[in-house]
């Protein structure tokens, strides 16, 4: 059990967001979390996995025309 368990404010700080975003991830069951009594904690490994799963890799131009993303 080498995993650190992070509070919602700690996760928000690491992600550079408000606390609302990690709470939304928890409510929508988009990230693994643990109930410790009344408290909610997110394993550090789950946060790393979430970031990895949502990381978008750059596309090399390679002669192709790049399209707008949004």
PyMOL Python script that loads the backbone (N, CA, C, O; Angstrom):
from pymol import cmd

cmd.read_pdbstr("""\
ATOM      1  N   UNK A   1       0.842  -1.179   0.000  1.00  0.00           N
ATOM      2  CA  UNK A   1       0.000   0.000   0.000  1.00  0.00           C
ATOM      3  C   UNK A   1       0.890   1.245   0.000  1.00  0.00           C
ATOM      4  O   UNK A   1       1.000   1.938   1.012  1.00  0.00           O
ATOM      5  N   UNK A   2       1.519   1.520  -1.138  1.00  0.00           N
ATOM      6  CA  UNK A   2       2.423   2.652  -1.273  1.00  0.00           C
ATOM      7  C   UNK A   2       1.743   3.881  -1.846  1.00  0.00           C
ATOM      8  O   UNK A   2       2.376   4.925  -1.999  1.00  0.00           O
ATOM      9  N   UNK A   3       0.467   3.769  -2.163  1.00  0.00           N
ATOM     10  CA  UNK A   3      -0.271   4.864  -2.778  1.00  0.00           C
ATOM     11  C   UNK A   3      -0.626   5.939  -1.757  1.00  0.00           C
ATOM     12  O   UNK A   3      -1.063   5.631  -0.648  1.00  0.00           O
ATOM     13  N   UNK A   4      -0.440   7.179  -2.130  1.00  0.00           N
ATOM     14  CA  UNK A   4      -0.912   8.295  -1.304  1.00  0.00           C
ATOM     15  C   UNK A   4      -2.374   8.555  -1.654  1.00  0.00           C
ATOM     16  O   UNK A   4      -2.766   8.440  -2.815  1.00  0.00           O
ATOM     17  N   UNK A   5      -3.161   8.896  -0.678  1.00  0.00           N
ATOM     18  CA  UNK A   5      -4.566   9.213  -0.898  1.00  0.00           C
ATOM     19  C   UNK A   5      -4.737  10.707  -0.746  1.00  0.00           C
ATOM     20  O   UNK A   5      -4.447  11.272   0.309  1.00  0.00           O
ATOM     21  N   UNK A   6      -5.208  11.346  -1.805  1.00  0.00           N
ATOM     22  CA  UNK A   6      -5.282  12.798  -1.875  1.00  0.00           C
ATOM     23  C   UNK A   6      -6.692  13.299  -1.596  1.00  0.00           C
ATOM     24  O   UNK A   6      -7.676  12.676  -1.994  1.00  0.00           O
ATOM     25  N   UNK A   7      -6.774  14.421  -0.912  1.00  0.00           N
ATOM     26  CA  UNK A   7      -8.068  15.056  -0.666  1.00  0.00           C
ATOM     27  C   UNK A   7      -8.490  15.813  -1.932  1.00  0.00           C
ATOM     28  O   UNK A   7      -7.684  16.018  -2.840  1.00  0.00           O
ATOM     29  N   UNK A   8      -9.734  16.215  -1.980  1.00  0.00           N
ATOM     30  CA  UNK A   8     -10.248  16.956  -3.128  1.00  0.00           C
ATOM     31  C   UNK A   8      -9.459  18.259  -3.327  1.00  0.00           C
ATOM     32  O   UNK A   8      -9.086  18.565  -4.459  1.00  0.00           O
ATOM     33  N   UNK A   9      -9.193  19.037  -2.265  1.00  0.00           N
ATOM     34  CA  UNK A   9      -8.392  20.253  -2.471  1.00  0.00           C
ATOM     35  C   UNK A   9      -6.985  19.958  -3.007  1.00  0.00           C
ATOM     36  O   UNK A   9      -6.463  20.727  -3.814  1.00  0.00           O
ATOM     37  N   UNK A  10      -6.372  18.865  -2.572  1.00  0.00           N
ATOM     38  CA  UNK A  10      -5.043  18.504  -3.080  1.00  0.00           C
ATOM     39  C   UNK A  10      -5.098  18.148  -4.559  1.00  0.00           C
ATOM     40  O   UNK A  10      -4.218  18.538  -5.326  1.00  0.00           O
ATOM     41  N   UNK A  11      -6.122  17.411  -4.960  1.00  0.00           N
ATOM     42  CA  UNK A  11      -6.283  17.042  -6.369  1.00  0.00           C
ATOM     43  C   UNK A  11      -6.513  18.294  -7.214  1.00  0.00           C
ATOM     44  O   UNK A  11      -5.935  18.438  -8.292  1.00  0.00           O
ATOM     45  N   UNK A  12      -7.353  19.190  -6.724  1.00  0.00           N
ATOM     46  CA  UNK A  12      -7.619  20.432  -7.447  1.00  0.00           C
ATOM     47  C   UNK A  12      -6.336  21.238  -7.617  1.00  0.00           C
ATOM     48  O   UNK A  12      -6.090  21.799  -8.684  1.00  0.00           O
ATOM     49  N   UNK A  13      -5.527  21.296  -6.579  1.00  0.00           N
ATOM     50  CA  UNK A  13      -4.254  22.026  -6.645  1.00  0.00           C
ATOM     51  C   UNK A  13      -3.324  21.394  -7.687  1.00  0.00           C
ATOM     52  O   UNK A  13      -2.716  22.105  -8.487  1.00  0.00           O
ATOM     53  N   UNK A  14      -3.213  20.075  -7.679  1.00  0.00           N
ATOM     54  CA  UNK A  14      -2.336  19.389  -8.638  1.00  0.00           C
ATOM     55  C   UNK A  14      -2.809  19.575 -10.083  1.00  0.00           C
ATOM     56  O   UNK A  14      -1.993  19.684 -10.999  1.00  0.00           O
ATOM     57  N   UNK A  15      -4.129  19.610 -10.282  1.00  0.00           N
ATOM     58  CA  UNK A  15      -4.678  19.780 -11.629  1.00  0.00           C
ATOM     59  C   UNK A  15      -4.757  21.242 -12.047  1.00  0.00           C
ATOM     60  O   UNK A  15      -4.957  21.546 -13.223  1.00  0.00           O
ATOM     61  N   UNK A  16      -4.601  22.144 -11.085  1.00  0.00           N
ATOM     62  CA  UNK A  16      -4.704  23.569 -11.399  1.00  0.00           C
ATOM     63  C   UNK A  16      -6.134  24.001 -11.661  1.00  0.00           C
ATOM     64  O   UNK A  16      -6.386  24.871 -12.494  1.00  0.00           O
ATOM     65  N   UNK A  17      -7.076  23.383 -10.940  1.00  0.00           N
ATOM     66  CA  UNK A  17      -8.492  23.689 -11.116  1.00  0.00           C
ATOM     67  C   UNK A  17      -9.100  24.086  -9.772  1.00  0.00           C
ATOM     68  O   UNK A  17      -8.418  24.113  -8.747  1.00  0.00           O
ATOM     69  N   UNK A  18     -10.380  24.389  -9.798  1.00  0.00           N
ATOM     70  CA  UNK A  18     -11.099  24.598  -8.547  1.00  0.00           C
ATOM     71  C   UNK A  18     -11.498  23.234  -7.997  1.00  0.00           C
ATOM     72  O   UNK A  18     -11.363  22.224  -8.689  1.00  0.00           O
ATOM     73  N   UNK A  19     -11.982  23.194  -6.778  1.00  0.00           N
ATOM     74  CA  UNK A  19     -12.422  21.932  -6.169  1.00  0.00           C
ATOM     75  C   UNK A  19     -13.644  21.358  -6.873  1.00  0.00           C
ATOM     76  O   UNK A  19     -13.928  20.166  -6.762  1.00  0.00           O
ATOM     77  N   UNK A  20     -14.347  22.184  -7.578  1.00  0.00           N
ATOM     78  CA  UNK A  20     -15.556  21.724  -8.260  1.00  0.00           C
ATOM     79  C   UNK A  20     -15.258  20.634  -9.299  1.00  0.00           C
ATOM     80  O   UNK A  20     -16.036  19.694  -9.459  1.00  0.00           O
ATOM     81  N   UNK A  21     -14.123  20.770 -10.005  1.00  0.00           N
ATOM     82  CA  UNK A  21     -13.808  19.806 -11.050  1.00  0.00           C
ATOM     83  C   UNK A  21     -13.572  18.397 -10.506  1.00  0.00           C
ATOM     84  O   UNK A  21     -14.189  17.457 -11.006  1.00  0.00           O
ATOM     85  N   UNK A  22     -12.699  18.205  -9.494  1.00  0.00           N
ATOM     86  CA  UNK A  22     -12.558  16.837  -8.967  1.00  0.00           C
ATOM     87  C   UNK A  22     -13.858  16.303  -8.362  1.00  0.00           C
ATOM     88  O   UNK A  22     -14.138  15.108  -8.458  1.00  0.00           O
ATOM     89  N   UNK A  23     -14.648  17.173  -7.744  1.00  0.00           N
ATOM     90  CA  UNK A  23     -15.931  16.725  -7.201  1.00  0.00           C
ATOM     91  C   UNK A  23     -16.857  16.247  -8.307  1.00  0.00           C
ATOM     92  O   UNK A  23     -17.606  15.286  -8.129  1.00  0.00           O
ATOM     93  N   UNK A  24     -16.803  16.923  -9.458  1.00  0.00           N
ATOM     94  CA  UNK A  24     -17.616  16.504 -10.607  1.00  0.00           C
ATOM     95  C   UNK A  24     -17.131  15.150 -11.130  1.00  0.00           C
ATOM     96  O   UNK A  24     -17.944  14.289 -11.465  1.00  0.00           O
ATOM     97  N   UNK A  25     -15.810  14.959 -11.199  1.00  0.00           N
ATOM     98  CA  UNK A  25     -15.270  13.668 -11.630  1.00  0.00           C
ATOM     99  C   UNK A  25     -15.756  12.547 -10.721  1.00  0.00           C
ATOM    100  O   UNK A  25     -16.093  11.459 -11.189  1.00  0.00           O
ATOM    101  N   UNK A  26     -15.792  12.820  -9.420  1.00  0.00           N
ATOM    102  CA  UNK A  26     -16.256  11.835  -8.442  1.00  0.00           C
ATOM    103  C   UNK A  26     -17.747  11.566  -8.634  1.00  0.00           C
ATOM    104  O   UNK A  26     -18.169  10.410  -8.674  1.00  0.00           O
ATOM    105  N   UNK A  27     -18.538  12.617  -8.751  1.00  0.00           N
ATOM    106  CA  UNK A  27     -19.992  12.471  -8.899  1.00  0.00           C
ATOM    107  C   UNK A  27     -20.354  11.688 -10.159  1.00  0.00           C
ATOM    108  O   UNK A  27     -21.309  10.911 -10.163  1.00  0.00           O
ATOM    109  N   UNK A  28     -19.588  11.897 -11.222  1.00  0.00           N
ATOM    110  CA  UNK A  28     -19.851  11.218 -12.496  1.00  0.00           C
ATOM    111  C   UNK A  28     -19.141   9.863 -12.592  1.00  0.00           C
ATOM    112  O   UNK A  28     -19.227   9.182 -13.614  1.00  0.00           O
ATOM    113  N   UNK A  29     -18.437   9.478 -11.518  1.00  0.00           N
ATOM    114  CA  UNK A  29     -17.708   8.208 -11.454  1.00  0.00           C
ATOM    115  C   UNK A  29     -16.678   8.100 -12.581  1.00  0.00           C
ATOM    116  O   UNK A  29     -16.483   7.026 -13.150  1.00  0.00           O
ATOM    117  N   UNK A  30     -16.019   9.221 -12.898  1.00  0.00           N
ATOM    118  CA  UNK A  30     -15.012   9.241 -13.958  1.00  0.00           C
ATOM    119  C   UNK A  30     -13.607   9.043 -13.418  1.00  0.00           C
ATOM    120  O   UNK A  30     -12.654   8.970 -14.193  1.00  0.00           O
ATOM    121  N   UNK A  31     -13.461   8.953 -12.088  1.00  0.00           N
ATOM    122  CA  UNK A  31     -12.167   8.720 -11.465  1.00  0.00           C
ATOM    123  C   UNK A  31     -12.378   7.799 -10.270  1.00  0.00           C
ATOM    124  O   UNK A  31     -13.421   7.846  -9.617  1.00  0.00           O
ATOM    125  N   UNK A  32     -11.393   6.969  -9.991  1.00  0.00           N
ATOM    126  CA  UNK A  32     -11.467   6.069  -8.842  1.00  0.00           C
ATOM    127  C   UNK A  32     -11.332   6.880  -7.563  1.00  0.00           C
ATOM    128  O   UNK A  32     -10.489   7.772  -7.471  1.00  0.00           O
ATOM    129  N   UNK A  33     -12.163   6.569  -6.579  1.00  0.00           N
ATOM    130  CA  UNK A  33     -12.065   7.261  -5.295  1.00  0.00           C
ATOM    131  C   UNK A  33     -12.391   6.298  -4.172  1.00  0.00           C
ATOM    132  O   UNK A  33     -12.939   5.219  -4.396  1.00  0.00           O
ATOM    133  N   UNK A  34     -12.046   6.708  -2.952  1.00  0.00           N
ATOM    134  CA  UNK A  34     -12.243   5.879  -1.771  1.00  0.00           C
ATOM    135  C   UNK A  34     -12.961   6.708  -0.715  1.00  0.00           C
ATOM    136  O   UNK A  34     -12.621   7.868  -0.481  1.00  0.00           O
ATOM    137  N   UNK A  35     -13.957   6.099  -0.084  1.00  0.00           N
ATOM    138  CA  UNK A  35     -14.594   6.742   1.071  1.00  0.00           C
ATOM    139  C   UNK A  35     -13.832   6.352   2.321  1.00  0.00           C
ATOM    140  O   UNK A  35     -13.635   5.168   2.592  1.00  0.00           O
ATOM    141  N   UNK A  36     -13.406   7.340   3.076  1.00  0.00           N
ATOM    142  CA  UNK A  36     -12.755   7.123   4.364  1.00  0.00           C
ATOM    143  C   UNK A  36     -13.653   7.823   5.380  1.00  0.00           C
ATOM    144  O   UNK A  36     -13.504   9.015   5.651  1.00  0.00           O
ATOM    145  N   UNK A  37     -14.581   7.059   5.927  1.00  0.00           N
ATOM    146  CA  UNK A  37     -15.587   7.691   6.781  1.00  0.00           C
ATOM    147  C   UNK A  37     -16.422   8.634   5.933  1.00  0.00           C
ATOM    148  O   UNK A  37     -16.994   8.231   4.921  1.00  0.00           O
ATOM    149  N   UNK A  38     -16.488   9.889   6.349  1.00  0.00           N
ATOM    150  CA  UNK A  38     -17.229  10.899   5.584  1.00  0.00           C
ATOM    151  C   UNK A  38     -16.374  11.546   4.510  1.00  0.00           C
ATOM    152  O   UNK A  38     -16.882  12.313   3.691  1.00  0.00           O
ATOM    153  N   UNK A  39     -15.103  11.252   4.503  1.00  0.00           N
ATOM    154  CA  UNK A  39     -14.171  11.900   3.591  1.00  0.00           C
ATOM    155  C   UNK A  39     -14.029  11.101   2.300  1.00  0.00           C
ATOM    156  O   UNK A  39     -14.212   9.884   2.275  1.00  0.00           O
ATOM    157  N   UNK A  40     -13.703  11.809   1.246  1.00  0.00           N
ATOM    158  CA  UNK A  40     -13.445  11.189  -0.050  1.00  0.00           C
ATOM    159  C   UNK A  40     -11.973  11.416  -0.366  1.00  0.00           C
ATOM    160  O   UNK A  40     -11.469  12.534  -0.252  1.00  0.00           O
ATOM    161  N   UNK A  41     -11.297  10.363  -0.759  1.00  0.00           N
ATOM    162  CA  UNK A  41      -9.891  10.456  -1.129  1.00  0.00           C
ATOM    163  C   UNK A  41      -9.687   9.816  -2.495  1.00  0.00           C
ATOM    164  O   UNK A  41     -10.361   8.850  -2.853  1.00  0.00           O
ATOM    165  N   UNK A  42      -8.751  10.370  -3.247  1.00  0.00           N
ATOM    166  CA  UNK A  42      -8.428   9.861  -4.574  1.00  0.00           C
ATOM    167  C   UNK A  42      -7.007   9.324  -4.531  1.00  0.00           C
ATOM    168  O   UNK A  42      -6.077  10.061  -4.203  1.00  0.00           O
ATOM    169  N   UNK A  43      -6.828   8.044  -4.858  1.00  0.00           N
ATOM    170  CA  UNK A  43      -5.469   7.493  -4.881  1.00  0.00           C
ATOM    171  C   UNK A  43      -4.612   8.225  -5.920  1.00  0.00           C
ATOM    172  O   UNK A  43      -5.075   8.537  -7.017  1.00  0.00           O
ATOM    173  N   UNK A  44      -3.378   8.487  -5.560  1.00  0.00           N
ATOM    174  CA  UNK A  44      -2.470   9.176  -6.472  1.00  0.00           C
ATOM    175  C   UNK A  44      -2.346   8.418  -7.794  1.00  0.00           C
ATOM    176  O   UNK A  44      -2.250   9.038  -8.854  1.00  0.00           O
ATOM    177  N   UNK A  45      -2.346   7.093  -7.741  1.00  0.00           N
ATOM    178  CA  UNK A  45      -2.251   6.291  -8.969  1.00  0.00           C
ATOM    179  C   UNK A  45      -3.484   6.496  -9.861  1.00  0.00           C
ATOM    180  O   UNK A  45      -3.370   6.478 -11.086  1.00  0.00           O
ATOM    181  N   UNK A  46      -4.646   6.687  -9.257  1.00  0.00           N
ATOM    182  CA  UNK A  46      -5.869   6.926 -10.035  1.00  0.00           C
ATOM    183  C   UNK A  46      -5.797   8.282 -10.729  1.00  0.00           C
ATOM    184  O   UNK A  46      -6.246   8.429 -11.865  1.00  0.00           O
ATOM    185  N   UNK A  47      -5.227   9.278 -10.037  1.00  0.00           N
ATOM    186  CA  UNK A  47      -5.071  10.595 -10.644  1.00  0.00           C
ATOM    187  C   UNK A  47      -4.097  10.521 -11.813  1.00  0.00           C
ATOM    188  O   UNK A  47      -4.345  11.112 -12.865  1.00  0.00           O
ATOM    189  N   UNK A  48      -2.983   9.795 -11.637  1.00  0.00           N
ATOM    190  CA  UNK A  48      -2.021   9.624 -12.739  1.00  0.00           C
ATOM    191  C   UNK A  48      -2.690   8.920 -13.922  1.00  0.00           C
ATOM    192  O   UNK A  48      -2.484   9.310 -15.071  1.00  0.00           O
ATOM    193  N   UNK A  49      -3.488   7.886 -13.646  1.00  0.00           N
ATOM    194  CA  UNK A  49      -4.177   7.151 -14.715  1.00  0.00           C
ATOM    195  C   UNK A  49      -5.183   8.049 -15.432  1.00  0.00           C
ATOM    196  O   UNK A  49      -5.308   7.989 -16.656  1.00  0.00           O
ATOM    197  N   UNK A  50      -5.892   8.870 -14.683  1.00  0.00           N
ATOM    198  CA  UNK A  50      -6.867   9.791 -15.276  1.00  0.00           C
ATOM    199  C   UNK A  50      -6.160  10.772 -16.208  1.00  0.00           C
ATOM    200  O   UNK A  50      -6.615  11.019 -17.325  1.00  0.00           O
ATOM    201  N   UNK A  51      -5.044  11.328 -15.738  1.00  0.00           N
ATOM    202  CA  UNK A  51      -4.292  12.279 -16.559  1.00  0.00           C
ATOM    203  C   UNK A  51      -3.770  11.595 -17.815  1.00  0.00           C
ATOM    204  O   UNK A  51      -3.869  12.144 -18.913  1.00  0.00           O
ATOM    205  N   UNK A  52      -3.216  10.401 -17.656  1.00  0.00           N
ATOM    206  CA  UNK A  52      -2.682   9.656 -18.806  1.00  0.00           C
ATOM    207  C   UNK A  52      -3.787   9.347 -19.823  1.00  0.00           C
ATOM    208  O   UNK A  52      -3.579   9.497 -21.027  1.00  0.00           O
ATOM    209  N   UNK A  53      -4.943   8.922 -19.349  1.00  0.00           N
ATOM    210  CA  UNK A  53      -6.048   8.561 -20.237  1.00  0.00           C
ATOM    211  C   UNK A  53      -6.611   9.771 -20.985  1.00  0.00           C
ATOM    212  O   UNK A  53      -7.198   9.623 -22.057  1.00  0.00           O
ATOM    213  N   UNK A  54      -6.433  10.954 -20.425  1.00  0.00           N
ATOM    214  CA  UNK A  54      -6.992  12.160 -21.044  1.00  0.00           C
ATOM    215  C   UNK A  54      -5.939  13.053 -21.682  1.00  0.00           C
ATOM    216  O   UNK A  54      -6.223  14.193 -22.051  1.00  0.00           O
ATOM    217  N   UNK A  55      -4.732  12.537 -21.811  1.00  0.00           N
ATOM    218  CA  UNK A  55      -3.661  13.291 -22.444  1.00  0.00           C
ATOM    219  C   UNK A  55      -3.760  13.113 -23.957  1.00  0.00           C
ATOM    220  O   UNK A  55      -3.843  11.993 -24.463  1.00  0.00           O
ATOM    221  N   UNK A  56      -3.749  14.226 -24.658  1.00  0.00           N
ATOM    222  CA  UNK A  56      -3.828  14.219 -26.116  1.00  0.00           C
ATOM    223  C   UNK A  56      -2.420  14.436 -26.650  1.00  0.00           C
ATOM    224  O   UNK A  56      -1.768  15.431 -26.331  1.00  0.00           O
ATOM    225  N   UNK A  57      -1.963  13.501 -27.459  1.00  0.00           N
ATOM    226  CA  UNK A  57      -0.631  13.588 -28.042  1.00  0.00           C
ATOM    227  C   UNK A  57      -0.668  14.506 -29.265  1.00  0.00           C
ATOM    228  O   UNK A  57      -1.668  14.546 -29.982  1.00  0.00           O
ATOM    229  N   UNK A  58       0.412  15.237 -29.502  1.00  0.00           N
ATOM    230  CA  UNK A  58       0.442  16.128 -30.667  1.00  0.00           C
ATOM    231  C   UNK A  58       0.472  15.326 -31.966  1.00  0.00           C
ATOM    232  O   UNK A  58       0.957  14.195 -32.015  1.00  0.00           O
ATOM    233  N   UNK A  59      -0.050  15.935 -32.990  1.00  0.00           N
ATOM    234  CA  UNK A  59      -0.064  15.322 -34.312  1.00  0.00           C
ATOM    235  C   UNK A  59       1.012  16.011 -35.127  1.00  0.00           C
ATOM    236  O   UNK A  59       1.060  17.240 -35.181  1.00  0.00           O
ATOM    237  N   UNK A  60       1.876  15.231 -35.762  1.00  0.00           N
ATOM    238  CA  UNK A  60       2.903  15.849 -36.599  1.00  0.00           C
ATOM    239  C   UNK A  60       2.280  16.253 -37.920  1.00  0.00           C
ATOM    240  O   UNK A  60       1.416  15.554 -38.448  1.00  0.00           O
ATOM    241  N   UNK A  61       2.715  17.366 -38.444  1.00  0.00           N
ATOM    242  CA  UNK A  61       2.157  17.893 -39.685  1.00  0.00           C
ATOM    243  C   UNK A  61       2.423  16.929 -40.838  1.00  0.00           C
ATOM    244  O   UNK A  61       1.505  16.613 -41.594  1.00  0.00           O
ATOM    245  N   UNK A  62       3.643  16.461 -40.986  1.00  0.00           N
ATOM    246  CA  UNK A  62       3.977  15.459 -41.996  1.00  0.00           C
ATOM    247  C   UNK A  62       3.377  15.689 -43.361  1.00  0.00           C
ATOM    248  O   UNK A  62       3.068  14.727 -44.063  1.00  0.00           O
ATOM    249  N   UNK A  63       3.204  16.932 -43.760  1.00  0.00           N
ATOM    250  CA  UNK A  63       2.653  17.221 -45.083  1.00  0.00           C
ATOM    251  C   UNK A  63       1.129  17.233 -45.108  1.00  0.00           C
ATOM    252  O   UNK A  63       0.528  17.611 -46.113  1.00  0.00           O
ATOM    253  N   UNK A  64       0.512  16.827 -44.027  1.00  0.00           N
ATOM    254  CA  UNK A  64      -0.959  16.838 -43.981  1.00  0.00           C
ATOM    255  C   UNK A  64      -1.445  18.215 -43.532  1.00  0.00           C
ATOM    256  O   UNK A  64      -0.769  18.915 -42.778  1.00  0.00           O
ATOM    257  N   UNK A  65      -2.599  18.576 -44.000  1.00  0.00           N
ATOM    258  CA  UNK A  65      -3.208  19.824 -43.573  1.00  0.00           C
ATOM    259  C   UNK A  65      -3.878  19.611 -42.226  1.00  0.00           C
ATOM    260  O   UNK A  65      -4.662  18.677 -42.063  1.00  0.00           O
ATOM    261  N   UNK A  66      -3.576  20.468 -41.262  1.00  0.00           N
ATOM    262  CA  UNK A  66      -4.169  20.335 -39.939  1.00  0.00           C
ATOM    263  C   UNK A  66      -5.527  21.023 -39.913  1.00  0.00           C
ATOM    264  O   UNK A  66      -5.682  22.143 -40.401  1.00  0.00           O
ATOM    265  N   UNK A  67      -6.503  20.336 -39.339  1.00  0.00           N
ATOM    266  CA  UNK A  67      -7.858  20.876 -39.232  1.00  0.00           C
ATOM    267  C   UNK A  67      -8.048  21.541 -37.885  1.00  0.00           C
ATOM    268  O   UNK A  67      -7.363  21.185 -36.926  1.00  0.00           O
ATOM    269  N   UNK A  68      -8.934  22.473 -37.788  1.00  0.00           N
ATOM    270  CA  UNK A  68      -9.257  23.119 -36.520  1.00  0.00           C
ATOM    271  C   UNK A  68      -9.895  22.092 -35.600  1.00  0.00           C
ATOM    272  O   UNK A  68     -10.654  21.238 -36.058  1.00  0.00           O
ATOM    273  N   UNK A  69      -9.592  22.167 -34.287  1.00  0.00           N
ATOM    274  CA  UNK A  69     -10.076  21.178 -33.334  1.00  0.00           C
ATOM    275  C   UNK A  69     -11.402  21.581 -32.702  1.00  0.00           C
ATOM    276  O   UNK A  69     -12.137  20.697 -32.261  1.00  0.00           O
ATOM    277  N   UNK A  70     -11.732  22.794 -32.637  1.00  0.00           N
ATOM    278  CA  UNK A  70     -12.972  23.156 -31.954  1.00  0.00           C
ATOM    279  C   UNK A  70     -13.940  23.791 -32.827  1.00  0.00           C
ATOM    280  O   UNK A  70     -15.031  24.148 -32.382  1.00  0.00           O
TER     281      UNK A  70
END
""", "prot")
cmd.dss("prot")
cmd.show_as("cartoon", "prot")
cmd.util.cbc("prot")
cmd.orient("prot")
